[in-house]
């Protein structure tokens, strides 16, 4: 399915593609020999240079995902890779399918998935990028580990994480094959483990002990566990694994430890993935480098000229954590990050050496890659990486919280994470939500889509099971392509910021002295002109907390909004975000004690990922956070927890007994999200007076009942946990004309023939007129004028864009048609 978007460019690009295909056939016909080959190479080189060198398509800012007039922003998530690495997938069916959105995220090397043909998929990625330089091609990489068969050099043995290990009690010869090794504790090793039915034995590192009794990984060997004899306290291993040499070890002076690993994962890989030791206390190699240094240098090198990812636009790190997670823990063993032979879990006296090391790694990578490439990482759970201002954005693998929140209980936390990343990421900002592959309710998928679009995030589509069509028949959700009209970016420019309808109801705190509602606290609270300044009571305090009580909140919905900023935590990088959490008595999960690092102890609890609910990030810049609850006691008691004991400033606290329904206006339509557990009724005339809307005309195999193409007016009902995308009706030119009061200026007539008039309601610094190619046709300094008249006699008929730059640096724009 080829979706309409910038038709002229698509036509030329597709023409080049088909000419390229014909030339390829011409070349492969041996009758034409070297002449045909030279002709093909010349044409392909000229086209590729033109595509990549076109000034309008160069640089990250020219990608479709960064065009403000392209909403919804949509890419594919991993399907282009998963199908592209199959040798049975032909380019001629792969290309038409995966050029139909704005790009994709996918794996391109065997660092995690080890099956199929990754050379083919890299070729496909590069070919598509050459044909469509405006599309984003982003490589998906595991942030916490890799298959040790892949590019293991130049890492050294101490760059991987091990569990606390055992003393090797009897000398071990340097011999090939199998060796029986006597160890002090065989319970520290495991056989037949894994994430799927395919179970394997653990990998083990052997090393000598330093004079201080700690492991010395500079003298080491890797081995594979074959058997365990618990009675005789021995392990049998296969020597010299992973291209290491069998070494001699003296009894009582050597050490054996199992790798911290994940996997195997069945059909995608039957191997372990060893964990990188991101801790700031991890061992250094002979050059003084830690694991993060090596990883950053290696990855940045792959993006250099003539390397693996030269033509790609950036990287997304999956499962890069602040607090390391693993399923192989027990009472006997834990993760040893500082390599002293004692389990520490990445925490030293509560300090997250692993999480701080992850930020150090990202900073190093940014220094090496510069700003010309995108860097993203997961952030849909509290234990994911915490960097601020280093990344271009974040991935939300499903929404709002990973795979564990089908009821959208952490709606407030999910919205906070999207908005915080949008405000605190490096430019250009790129956040995306991965859609659920399958769901019993299409409404769940639509609600997540609405959240993404409203919060300026991209939607990374996963295709539902059973929809295996390629070529032009690839599956795309109706909301992404204007239903059967197949128009990408159909919503166009946003014409307003996010509207939270709850705030249009009565604030429970109106006329109330908030200090009188504080019923308890563990810190000093000073009211300085309406701002509550929280400071510690004592130096060893691990978190700040206060409670608001006796709040009369009738009904079944509760929305809290507050502006918060926080000083950096001592001894942490300044780029580290702090966590804020709000809990309500009678809520789904209740409150925790505010010391978020203590939740590491819950790693073996099935409810672990749900423990911290309705969170927000905090940093030095003020952030407007929101928290939404659908279950609570009335009168309500709210508990505010703040990580760390450094000062926090909280202000503008508002409480509403209403659902957190979100609305966003666009040139081409209206998007509404209802996260409540009940139906809501929206008055369109109040939200956007004078406008007319229709529902999408949806595909018959998606949701034709919601997207029925019918006109919508007055009040519209939206079911529980659902979103709605409405089409804004346009004039006969197909151009939506924003109201003067929205844009601050009005252009008429539109279409124009001999002249255009511009009425200015706001004060603008500069006006620009661009033609359809992006060339500046005219620049106007309006001074104090309220009306400007421009002759169009010398202007070529076509579509133009008028951009108005306000004095505060913001801008707004309108499209214009000039005819003859």
BAKOL-856752 format. One record per residue (C-alpha): x, y, z; residue in three letters; residue number from 1. Coordinates in steps of 0.2 Angstrom, whole numbers, plus 5000, padded with zeros to 4 digits. Each point is the difference from the previous one (the first is absolute). Layout:
% residues N
   east   north     up    aa     i
      X       Y      Z   ala   NUM
...
***
This chain:
% residues 820
   east   north     up    aa     i
   5000    5000   5000   unk     1
   5008    5016   4994   unk     2
   4994    5014   5011   unk     3
   4998    5018   4993   unk     4
   5013    5012   5007   unk     5
   5009    5013   4990   unk     6
   4994    4992   4983   unk     7
   5013    5008   4989   unk     8
   5015    4993   5010   unk     9
   4992    4983   5002   unk    10
   4997    4999   4981   unk    11
   5018    5005   4996   unk    12
   5007    4988   5013   unk    13
   4989    4985   4994   unk    14
   5005    5004   4982   unk    15
   5018    4999   5005   unk    16
   4997    4984   5009   unk    17
   4991    4992   4985   unk    18
   5013    5006   4988   unk    19
   5014    4993   5012   unk    20
   4991    4983   5000   unk    21
   4999    5000   4981   unk    22
   5018    5005   4999   unk    23
   5004    4986   5011   unk    24
   4991    4988   4989   unk    25
   5010    5007   4985   unk    26
   5016    4998   5009   unk    27
   4997    4982   5005   unk    28
   4996    4995   4982   unk    29
   5018    4994   4995   unk    30
   4997    5006   4982   unk    31
   5004    5018   5005   unk    32
   5016    4996   5009   unk    33
   5011    5014   5008   unk    34
   4991    5014   4991   unk    35
   4984    4996   5009   unk    36
   5009    4999   5016   unk    37
   5008    5017   4998   unk    38
   4983    5008   4995   unk    39
   4992    4992   5016   unk    40
   5014    5006   5011   unk    41
   5000    5017   4993   unk    42
   4981    5002   5001   unk    43
   4999    4993   5018   unk    44
   5014    5011   5006   unk    45
   4992    5016   4992   unk    46
   4984    4996   5008   unk    47
   5007    4996   5017   unk    48
   5011    5016   5000   unk    49
   4985    5010   4996   unk    50
   4989    4992   5013   unk    51
   5012    5002   5014   unk    52
   5007    5017   4994   unk    53
   4983    5009   4998   unk    54
   5001    5015   5011   unk    55
   4982    4998   5005   unk    56
   5002    4982   5006   unk    57
   5017    5002   5009   unk    58
   5002    4999   5018   unk    59
   4989    4993   5014   unk    60
   4989    5015   5000   unk    61
   4994    4996   4982   unk    62
   4994    4983   5005   unk    63
   4981    4998   4999   unk    64
   4999    4996   5018   unk    65
   5006    5018   5004   unk    66
   4988    5009   4989   unk    67
   4987    5009   5010   unk    68
   4987    4999   4987   unk    69
   5001    4981   5000   unk    70
   4989    4992   5013   unk    71
   4997    4987   5005   unk    72
   5018    4995   4998   unk    73
   5002    4981   4997   unk    74
   5014    4988   4997   unk    75
   5001    4981   5000   unk    76
   5007    4991   5015   unk    77
   5011    4985   4996   unk    78
   4989    4992   4986   unk    79
   5011    5007   4986   unk    80
   5015    4991   5009   unk    81
   4991    4984   5005   unk    82
   4994    4997   4982   unk    83
   5015    5008   4992   unk    84
   5012    4988   5007   unk    85
   4990    4985   4993   unk    86
   5009    4994   4984   unk    87
   4983    4996   4993   unk    88
   4995    5018   5001   unk    89
   5003    5008   4983   unk    90
   5004    5019   4999   unk    91
   4986    5003   4988   unk    92
   4987    4995   5013   unk    93
   5010    5007   5015   unk    94
   5003    5017   4993   unk    95
   4982    5005   4995   unk    96
   4994    4995   5018   unk    97
   5013    5009   5010   unk    98
   5002    5016   4991   unk    99
   4981    5004   5004   unk   100
   5003    5009   5017   unk   101
   5013    5012   5006   unk   102
   5014    4987   5003   unk   103
   5003    4986   5013   unk   104
   5010    4993   5014   unk   105
   5008    4983   4998   unk   106
   5015    4990   5005   unk   107
   5014    4999   4987   unk   108
   5014    4989   5009   unk   109
   5000    4983   5009   unk   110
   5002    5008   5017   unk   111
   4984    4993   5007   unk   112
   4991    4991   4986   unk   113
   5011    4987   4992   unk   114
   4990    4992   4987   unk   115
   4997    5004   4981   unk   116
   5010    5012   4988   unk   117
   5005    5016   5008   unk   118
   5011    5005   4985   unk   119
   4984    5000   4990   unk   120
   4990    5010   5012   unk   121
   5014    5013   5001   unk   122
   5000    5001   4981   unk   123
   4981    5002   5000   unk   124
   5001    5014   5013   unk   125
   5014    5009   4990   unk   126
   4991    4999   4983   unk   127
   4984    5007   5008   unk   128
   5009    5014   5008   unk   129
   5008    5004   4983   unk   130
   4983    5001   4992   unk   131
   4992    5009   5014   unk   132
   5012    5011   5010   unk   133
   4985    5008   5008   unk   134
   4996    4984   5009   unk   135
   5008    4996   5017   unk   136
   5010    4984   5001   unk   137
   5004    4996   5019   unk   138
   5010    4985   5006   unk   139
   4993    4991   5015   unk   140
   5014    4994   5012   unk   141
   4999    4991   5017   unk   142
   5007    5012   5013   unk   143
   5004    4987   5014   unk   144
   5008    4986   4991   unk   145
   5005    4990   4984   unk   146
   5003    4983   4993   unk   147
   5018    4996   5004   unk   148
   5002    4993   4983   unk   149
   4998    5017   4993   unk   150
   5014    5013   4999   unk   151
   5007    4995   5017   unk   152
   5016    5009   4997   unk   153
   5006    5013   5006   unk   154
   4991    4996   5016   unk   155
   5010    4991   5014   unk   156
   4994    4987   5012   unk   157
   4997    5013   5014   unk   158
   4988    5010   4989   unk   159
   4986    4988   5003   unk   160
   4990    4998   5016   unk   161
   5002    4984   5010   unk   162
   4990    4993   5015   unk   163
   5010    4998   5016   unk   164
   5011    4984   4997   unk   165
   5009    4986   5008   unk   166
   5018    4997   5005   unk   167
   5009    4987   4989   unk   168
   5007    4989   5014   unk   169
   5011    4988   4989   unk   170
   5012    5004   4987   unk   171
   4994    5000   4982   unk   172
   5012    4996   4985   unk   173
   5000    5009   4984   unk   174
   4992    4987   4989   unk   175
   4987    4998   4986   unk   176
   4984    4991   5001   unk   177
   4991    4997   5016   unk   178
   5006    5003   5018   unk   179
   4993    4996   5017   unk   180
   5003    5015   5011   unk   181
   4997    4999   5019   unk   182
   4992    5016   5007   unk   183
   4995    5007   5017   unk   184
   4981    5001   4996   unk   185
   4993    4991   4985   unk   186
   4983    5008   5004   unk   187
   5006    5016   4992   unk   188
   4998    4992   4982   unk   189
   4985    4994   4991   unk   190
   4995    4988   4986   unk   191
   4985    4999   4989   unk   192
   4994    5018   5001   unk   193
   4993    5012   4988   unk   194
   4985    5011   4995   unk   195
   4992    4987   4989   unk   196
   4998    4981   4999   unk   197
   5018    5000   4992   unk   198
   5011    4998   5016   unk   199
   5018    5001   5000   unk   200
   5014    5001   5013   unk   201
   5009    5015   5006   unk   202
   5016    5008   4994   unk   203
   5013    5002   5013   unk   204
   5016    5011   5001   unk   205
   5016    4994   5009   unk   206
   5013    5012   5006   unk   207
   5014    5001   5012   unk   208
   4998    5009   5017   unk   209
   5010    5015   5004   unk   210
   5011    5001   5016   unk   211
   4985    5009   5008   unk   212
   4989    4985   4997   unk   213
   4989    5009   4987   unk   214
   4998    4993   4982   unk   215
   5013    5006   4987   unk   216
   4992    4998   4983   unk   217
   5015    5005   4991   unk   218
   5006    4982   5001   unk   219
   4984    4990   4995   unk   220
   4992    4987   4989   unk   221
   4982    4997   4995   unk   222
   4992    4983   5002   unk   223
   4983    4991   4997   unk   224
   4992    4991   5014   unk   225
   4997    4981   4996   unk   226
   4995    4993   5017   unk   227
   4999    5003   5019   unk   228
   5004    4987   5014   unk   229
   4993    5008   5016   unk   230
   5006    4986   5011   unk   231
   5018    5001   4995   unk   232
   4999    5019   4997   unk   233
   5006    4999   4982   unk   234
   4995    5008   4983   unk   235
   5005    4992   4984   unk   236
   5003    5013   4986   unk   237
   5005    5001   4982   unk   238
   5017    5010   4999   unk   239
   5005    5015   4989   unk   240
   4983    5005   4995   unk   241
   4997    5016   4990   unk   242
   5017    5000   4992   unk   243
   5009    5001   5017   unk   244
   5015    4989   5004   unk   245
   5000    4987   5014   unk   246
   5011    5006   5014   unk   247
   5007    4993   5015   unk   248
   4993    5005   5017   unk   249
   5007    4996   5018   unk   250
   4989    4993   5013   unk   251
   4994    5013   5013   unk   252
   5006    5014   4989   unk   253
   4987    4999   4986   unk   254
   4981    5004   4998   unk   255
   4985    4995   4990   unk   256
   4984    5010   4997   unk   257
   4985    4998   4989   unk   258
   4996    5013   4988   unk   259
   4985    5011   5003   unk   260
   4990    4996   4984   unk   261
   4983    5000   4992   unk   262
   4993    4988   4987   unk   263
   4999    4989   4991   unk   264
   4984    5006   4991   unk   265
   4996    4986   4989   unk   266
   4998    5003   4981   unk   267
   5009    5016   5000   unk   268
   5015    4994   5010   unk   269
   5006    4985   5009   unk   270
   5014    5008   5008   unk   271
   5004    5010   5016   unk   272
   5001    5019   5000   unk   273
   5014    5006   5012   unk   274
   4996    5016   5010   unk   275
   5011    5015   4998   unk   276
   5008    5006   5016   unk   277
   4994    5018   4999   unk   278
   5004    5004   5019   unk   279
   5012    5014   5003   unk   280
   5010    4987   5011   unk   281
   5002    4987   4986   unk   282
   5017    4994   4996   unk   283
   5011    5009   4988   unk   284
   5010    4992   4986   unk   285
   5019    5003   4997   unk   286
   4996    5017   4992   unk   287
   4990    5006   5015   unk   288
   4983    4998   4991   unk   289
   4984    4993   5007   unk   290
   4986    4991   4991   unk   291
   4990    5016   4996   unk   292
   5016    5008   4992   unk   293
   5003    4985   4988   unk   294
   4981    4998   4996   unk   295
   4999    5019   4996   unk   296
   5015    5000   4989   unk   297
   4995    4984   4991   unk   298
   4982    5006   4996   unk   299
   5006    5017   4995   unk   300
   5012    4992   4988   unk   301
   4986    4991   4992   unk   302
   4992    5016   4995   unk   303
   5016    5007   4992   unk   304
   5002    5001   4981   unk   305
   5002    4983   4991   unk   306
   4994    4991   5016   unk   307
   4985    4990   5004   unk   308
   4988    5014   5005   unk   309
   5007    5014   4989   unk   310
   4983    5004   4992   unk   311
   4989    4997   5015   unk   312
   4993    5015   5010   unk   313
   5003    4994   5018   unk   314
   4998    4986   5013   unk   315
   4987    4995   5013   unk   316
   5006    4991   5015   unk   317
   4988    4986   5006   unk   318
   5000    4996   5019   unk   319
   5014    5012   5005   unk   320
   4997    5001   5019   unk   321
   5003    5011   5015   unk   322
   4997    4985   5011   unk   323
   5006    4984   4993   unk   324
   4987    4986   4998   unk   325
   5003    4981   4999   unk   326
   4990    4985   5004   unk   327
   5015    4989   5005   unk   328
   5001    5007   5018   unk   329
   4999    4989   5016   unk   330
   5004    5001   5018   unk   331
   5017    4993   4996   unk   332
   5005    5011   4986   unk   333
   4998    5017   4993   unk   334
   5008    5011   4987   unk   335
   5018    5006   5004   unk   336
   5003    5017   4991   unk   337
   5016    5006   5009   unk   338
   5008    4983   4997   unk   339
   5005    4997   5018   unk   340
   4992    4983   5001   unk   341
   4985    5006   5011   unk   342
   4983    5003   4993   unk   343
   4995    5018   5000   unk   344
   4986    5002   4987   unk   345
   5007    5015   4992   unk   346
   4997    5010   5017   unk   347
   5014    5006   5012   unk   348
   4992    5007   5015   unk   349
   4984    5004   4990   unk   350
   5010    5008   4986   unk   351
   4995    4993   4983   unk   352
   5018    4998   4992   unk   353
   4992    4991   4986   unk   354
   4987    5013   4996   unk   355
   5013    5014   5001   unk   356
   5012    4990   4989   unk   357
   4986    4998   4987   unk   358
   4999    5020   5000   unk   359
   5019    5001   4998   unk   360
   4999    4987   4985   unk   361
   4986    5011   4992   unk   362
   5010    5016   5002   unk   363
   5016    4991   4993   unk   364
   4989    4994   4985   unk   365
   4993    5018   4997   unk   366
   5018    5007   5000   unk   367
   5006    4988   4987   unk   368
   4984    5000   4989   unk   369
   4997    5019   5001   unk   370
   4983    5007   4997   unk   371
   4999    4994   4982   unk   372
   4992    4983   5006   unk   373
   4985    4996   5010   unk   374
   5002    4991   5017   unk   375
   4985    4993   5009   unk   376
   4997    4988   5014   unk   377
   4986    4991   5009   unk   378
   4990    5010   5013   unk   379
   4984    4992   5004   unk   380
   5004    4994   5018   unk   381
   5008    5008   5015   unk   382
   5015    4989   5000   unk   383
   5005    5005   4982   unk   384
   5014    5012   4996   unk   385
   4998    5017   5008   unk   386
   5010    5012   4988   unk   387
   4995    5018   4997   unk   388
   5006    5010   4985   unk   389
   5011    4987   4993   unk   390
   4987    4990   4989   unk   391
   4989    5006   4986   unk   392
   4986    4991   5008   unk   393
   4993    4983   5007   unk   394
   4991    4985   4995   unk   395
   4984    4994   5008   unk   396
   4998    4982   4997   unk   397
   4982    5000   5001   unk   398
   4991    5013   5010   unk   399
   4999    5005   5014   unk   400
   5011    4988   5008   unk   401
   5009    4986   4991   unk   402
   4989    4984   4998   unk   403
   4992    5000   5017   unk   404
   4987    5014   5000   unk   405
   4985    4994   4989   unk   406
   4988    5011   5011   unk   407
   5011    5016   4997   unk   408
   5002    5001   5019   unk   409
   5016    5010   4998   unk   410
   4992    5012   4987   unk   411
   5006    5015   5010   unk   412
   5018    4993   5001   unk   413
   5000    4996   4981   unk   414
   4995    5018   4995   unk   415
   5013    5007   5012   unk   416
   5013    4990   4992   unk   417
   4995    5005   4983   unk   418
   4999    5019   5004   unk   419
   5016    5000   5011   unk   420
   5010    4992   4986   unk   421
   4993    5013   4987   unk   422
   5005    5014   5011   unk   423
   5017    4994   5006   unk   424
   5007    4990   4985   unk   425
   5013    5006   4988   unk   426
   4994    5008   4984   unk   427
   4993    4993   4989   unk   428
   4989    4991   5012   unk   429
   4993    4983   4995   unk   430
   4989    4990   5012   unk   431
   4990    4985   4994   unk   432
   4987    4988   5007   unk   433
   5001    4982   4993   unk   434
   4983    4994   4996   unk   435
   4993    4984   5008   unk   436
   5002    4986   4987   unk   437
   4983    4992   5006   unk   438
   4987    5005   5012   unk   439
   4982    4994   5004   unk   440
   4994    5018   4998   unk   441
   5005    5011   4985   unk   442
   4995    5014   5012   unk   443
   5016    4997   5010   unk   444
   5011    5002   4985   unk   445
   4990    5016   4995   unk   446
   5002    5007   5017   unk   447
   5019    4998   5000   unk   448
   5000    5008   4982   unk   449
   4990    5015   5006   unk   450
   5012    5002   5015   unk   451
   5015    5000   4988   unk   452
   4993    5012   4988   unk   453
   4994    5012   5014   unk   454
   5017    5000   5008   unk   455
   5010    5003   4984   unk   456
   5007    4982   4999   unk   457
   5001    4989   4985   unk   458
   4991    4983   4999   unk   459
   5011    4985   4996   unk   460
   4988    4987   4993   unk   461
   5001    4982   5003   unk   462
   4989    4990   4988   unk   463
   4987    4988   5007   unk   464
   5002    4982   5000   unk   465
   4994    4991   4984   unk   466
   5002    5016   4989   unk   467
   5015    4994   4990   unk   468
   4996    5010   4984   unk   469
   5015    5009   4993   unk   470
   5001    5011   4984   unk   471
   4987    5013   4999   unk   472
   4988    4990   5011   unk   473
   5010    5002   5016   unk   474
   4989    5003   5015   unk   475
   4999    5018   5007   unk   476
   4988    5006   5013   unk   477
   4986    5012   4994   unk   478
   5005    5014   5012   unk   479
   5017    5001   4993   unk   480
   4994    5002   4982   unk   481
   4983    5009   5000   unk   482
   4991    4983   4998   unk   483
   4996    4996   4982   unk   484
   5007    5016   4994   unk   485
   5017    4994   5003   unk   486
   5008    5017   5004   unk   487
   5015    5000   5011   unk   488
   5002    5015   5012   unk   489
   4982    5004   4997   unk   490
   4998    5010   5016   unk   491
   5013    5013   4995   unk   492
   5006    5014   5012   unk   493
   4994    5000   5018   unk   494
   4991    5016   5003   unk   495
   4999    5000   5019   unk   496
   5010    4992   5014   unk   497
   4993    4985   5010   unk   498
   4983    5003   5008   unk   499
   4996    4991   5016   unk   500
   4982    5001   5002   unk   501
   5000    4996   5019   unk   502
   5008    5017   5003   unk   503
   4984    5008   4993   unk   504
   4990    4993   5015   unk   505
   5001    5007   5018   unk   506
   5017    5000   5009   unk   507
   4997    4991   5017   unk   508
   5013    5012   5007   unk   509
   4992    5016   4994   unk   510
   5000    5012   5015   unk   511
   5009    4988   5011   unk   512
   5016    5003   5009   unk   513
   5010    4985   4995   unk   514
   5010    5001   5016   unk   515
   4985    4996   5009   unk   516
   4998    4984   4990   unk   517
   5017    4993   5004   unk   518
   4997    4986   5013   unk   519
   5017    4993   5001   unk   520
   5018    5002   4994   unk   521
   5018    4993   5003   unk   522
   5008    5016   4994   unk   523
   5001    5019   5002   unk   524
   4986    5009   4990   unk   525
   5001    5018   4997   unk   526
   4987    5010   4990   unk   527
   5009    5014   4990   unk   528
   4987    5009   4991   unk   529
   4990    4985   4995   unk   530
   5015    4989   4997   unk   531
   5002    4986   5012   unk   532
   5019    4997   5003   unk   533
   5004    4983   5007   unk   534
   5016    4997   5009   unk   535
   5008    4986   5010   unk   536
   4998    4997   5019   unk   537
   5017    4991   5001   unk   538
   5015    4996   4989   unk   539
   4996    4981   4999   unk   540
   4982    5003   4994   unk   541
   4997    4989   4985   unk   542
   4984    5009   4993   unk   543
   4988    5014   5003   unk   544
   4982    4998   5003   unk   545
   4984    5009   5005   unk   546
   4981    4996   5000   unk   547
   4985    5011   4996   unk   548
   4984    4994   5009   unk   549
   4982    5003   5002   unk   550
   4997    5003   4982   unk   551
   4982    4999   4994   unk   552
   5001    4991   4983   unk   553
   4983    4993   4995   unk   554
   4998    4988   4985   unk   555
   5011    4987   4993   unk   556
   5014    5011   4992   unk   557
   5014    5010   5008   unk   558
   5013    5010   4991   unk   559
   5014    5010   5008   unk   560
   5012    5012   4992   unk   561
   5015    5009   5007   unk   562
   5015    5009   4994   unk   563
   5016    4992   5007   unk   564
   5019    5003   4999   unk   565
   5014    4992   5009   unk   566
   5018    5003   5004   unk   567
   5012    4987   4994   unk   568
   5004    4985   5012   unk   569
   5017    5001   5008   unk   570
   5014    4990   4992   unk   571
   4989    4996   4985   unk   572
   5003    5007   4982   unk   573
   4991    5016   4997   unk   574
   4991    4991   4986   unk   575
   4991    4988   5012   unk   576
   4981    5002   5002   unk   577
   4992    4997   5017   unk   578
   4983    4991   5002   unk   579
   4985    5008   5008   unk   580
   4985    4989   5004   unk   581
   4982    5004   5006   unk   582
   4989    4986   5008   unk   583
   4982    5001   5006   unk   584
   4993    4991   5015   unk   585
   4989    4986   4994   unk   586
   5009    5000   4983   unk   587
   5004    4985   4989   unk   588
   5018    4998   5007   unk   589
   5001    5011   5015   unk   590
   5015    5010   5006   unk   591
   5018    4994   5002   unk   592
   5012    5008   5012   unk   593
   5008    5012   4987   unk   594
   5017    4991   5000   unk   595
   5000    4994   4982   unk   596
   5016    4991   5001   unk   597
   4992    4988   5013   unk   598
   4989    4993   4987   unk   599
   5015    4991   4993   unk   600
   4996    4987   5013   unk   601
   4983    4996   4992   unk   602
   5009    4994   4984   unk   603
   4994    4982   5002   unk   604
   4982    5006   5004   unk   605
   4988    4998   4985   unk   606
   4992    5017   5004   unk   607
   5017    5009   5000   unk   608
   4997    5010   4984   unk   609
   4984    5006   5007   unk   610
   5006    5006   5017   unk   611
   5004    5018   4996   unk   612
   4984    5007   4992   unk   613
   4996    5018   4994   unk   614
   5018    5006   4999   unk   615
   5008    5016   4992   unk   616
   5018    5005   4997   unk   617
   5007    5015   5008   unk   618
   5015    5011   4996   unk   619
   5006    5018   5001   unk   620
   4988    5007   4987   unk   621
   4982    5001   5007   unk   622
   4989    4987   4993   unk   623
   4981    4999   5000   unk   624
   4996    4982   5006   unk   625
   4983    4992   5000   unk   626
   4993    4985   5010   unk   627
   4984    4991   4997   unk   628
   4991    4987   5011   unk   629
   4984    4991   4997   unk   630
   4999    4991   5017   unk   631
   5001    5009   5017   unk   632
   4993    5004   5017   unk   633
   4990    5016   5003   unk   634
   5004    5011   5009   unk   635
   5017    4997   4991   unk   636
   5017    5000   5007   unk   637
   5014    5003   4988   unk   638
   5018    4995   5003   unk   639
   5014    5009   4991   unk   640
   5017    4991   4999   unk   641
   5016    5007   4994   unk   642
   5016    4990   4997   unk   643
   5015    5007   5009   unk   644
   5002    5013   5013   unk   645
   5005    5015   4990   unk   646
   4988    5015   4999   unk   647
   4984    4998   4990   unk   648
   4989    5014   4995   unk   649
   4982    4996   4997   unk   650
   4986    5013   4995   unk   651
   4984    5003   4991   unk   652
   4992    4984   5008   unk   653
   4983    4997   4992   unk   654
   4988    4986   5004   unk   655
   4985    4996   4989   unk   656
   4986    4987   5003   unk   657
   5000    4996   4981   unk   658
   5007    4988   4987   unk   659
   5017    5005   4992   unk   660
   4992    5001   4982   unk   661
   5013    5007   4988   unk   662
   4996    5010   4984   unk   663
   5011    5007   4987   unk   664
   4995    5011   4985   unk   665
   5009    4998   4983   unk   666
   4997    5008   4983   unk   667
   4993    4984   4993   unk   668
   4990    4994   5015   unk   669
   4997    4997   5019   unk   670
   5008    4986   5011   unk   671
   4992    4995   5016   unk   672
   5006    4988   5014   unk   673
   4988    4993   5013   unk   674
   5011    4990   5013   unk   675
   4985    4998   5012   unk   676
   4990    4984   5004   unk   677
   4984    5008   4994   unk   678
   4993    5008   4985   unk   679
   5002    5019   4998   unk   680
   4991    5013   4990   unk   681
   5009    5014   4991   unk   682
   4992    5016   4994   unk   683
   5009    5003   4984   unk   684
   4992    5018   4999   unk   685
   5008    5004   5016   unk   686
   5017    4993   4996   unk   687
   5000    5008   4982   unk   688
   4986    5011   4996   unk   689
   4994    5002   4982   unk   690
   5010    4984   4994   unk   691
   4992    4985   4991   unk   692
   5007    4982   5002   unk   693
   4998    4983   4993   unk   694
   5006    4983   5006   unk   695
   5013    4991   4990   unk   696
   4994    4989   4986   unk   697
   5008    4985   5007   unk   698
   5005    4983   4992   unk   699
   4988    4986   5001   unk   700
   5012    4989   5009   unk   701
   5005    5012   5014   unk   702
   4986    5010   5010   unk   703
   4987    5006   4987   unk   704
   4987    5002   5015   unk   705
   5011    5014   5007   unk   706
   5007    5006   4984   unk   707
   4984    5000   4990   unk   708
   5004    5016   4990   unk   709
   4984    5009   5007   unk   710
   4999    5018   5004   unk   711
   5002    5005   5018   unk   712
   4992    5015   5008   unk   713
   4995    5007   5017   unk   714
   5004    4987   5014   unk   715
   5010    4984   4996   unk   716
   5002    4985   5012   unk   717
   5016    4991   5002   unk   718
   5000    4983   5008   unk   719
   5011    4995   5015   unk   720
   5018    4998   4997   unk   721
   4999    5006   4982   unk   722
   5006    5014   4988   unk   723
   4992    5008   4986   unk   724
   5007    5008   4984   unk   725
   4989    5012   4991   unk   726
   5002    5009   4983   unk   727
   4998    5018   4999   unk   728
   4990    5005   4985   unk   729
   5009    5011   4987   unk   730
   4995    5013   4987   unk   731
   5000    4995   4981   unk   732
   5019    5003   4998   unk   733
   5003    4986   5013   unk   734
   5009    5013   5011   unk   735
   4994    5002   5018   unk   736
   4999    5018   5005   unk   737
   5005    5003   5018   unk   738
   4990    5013   5009   unk   739
   5008    5017   5002   unk   740
   4999    4999   5019   unk   741
   5010    4983   5000   unk   742
   5014    5005   4988   unk   743
   5001    5019   5004   unk   744
   4998    5004   4981   unk   745
   4988    4997   4986   unk   746
   5003    4999   4982   unk   747
   4987    5003   4986   unk   748
   4994    4997   4987   unk   749
   5006    4982   5000   unk   750
   5002    4994   4987   unk   751
   5006    5017   4993   unk   752
   5002    5007   4983   unk   753
   5007    5018   4998   unk   754
   5004    5004   5019   unk   755
   4999    4993   5017   unk   756
   4996    5010   5016   unk   757
   5007    4995   5017   unk   758
   4991    5006   5016   unk   759
   5011    5000   5015   unk   760
   4992    4998   5017   unk   761
   5017    4997   5010   unk   762
   5017    5008   4999   unk   763
   5011    4991   4988   unk   764
   5019    5003   4998   unk   765
   5001    4993   4982   unk   766
   4989    4992   4987   unk   767
   5007    4988   4987   unk   768
   4992    4993   4984   unk   769
   5007    4983   4994   unk   770
   4996    4991   4984   unk   771
   4996    4982   4999   unk   772
   5019    4995   4998   unk   773
   5004    5010   5016   unk   774
   5008    5014   4992   unk   775
   4997    5017   5008   unk   776
   4990    5011   4988   unk   777
   4997    5015   5011   unk   778
   5005    5007   5017   unk   779
   4990    5014   5009   unk   780
   5003    5010   5015   unk   781
   4983    5005   5006   unk   782
   5005    5013   5013   unk   783
   4984    5006   5008   unk   784
   4989    4996   4985   unk   785
   4983    4991   5002   unk   786
   4997    4998   4981   unk   787
   5012    4995   4986   unk   788
   4995    4999   4982   unk   789
   5011    4991   4988   unk   790
   4999    4999   4981   unk   791
   5002    4982   4993   unk   792
   5003    5005   4982   unk   793
   5018    4994   4999   unk   794
   4996    4984   5010   unk   795
   4998    4983   4992   unk   796
   4984    4991   5003   unk   797
   5001    4987   5013   unk   798
   5000    4996   5018   unk   799
   5009    5012   5012   unk   800
   5003    5000   5019   unk   801
   5000    5016   5010   unk   802
   5010    4999   5016   unk   803
   4998    5014   5014   unk   804
   5014    5001   5013   unk   805
   4994    5007   5016   unk   806
   5011    5011   5011   unk   807
   5001    4987   5013   unk   808
   5009    4988   4988   unk   809
   4984    4989   4996   unk   810
   4992    4999   4983   unk   811
   4984    4996   4992   unk   812
   4996    4997   4981   unk   813
   4987    4998   4987   unk   814
   4999    4993   4983   unk   815
   4995    5010   4985   unk   816
   4994    4996   4982   unk   817
   5004    5012   4986   unk   818
   4991    4997   4984   unk   819
   4999    5010   4983   unk   820
***
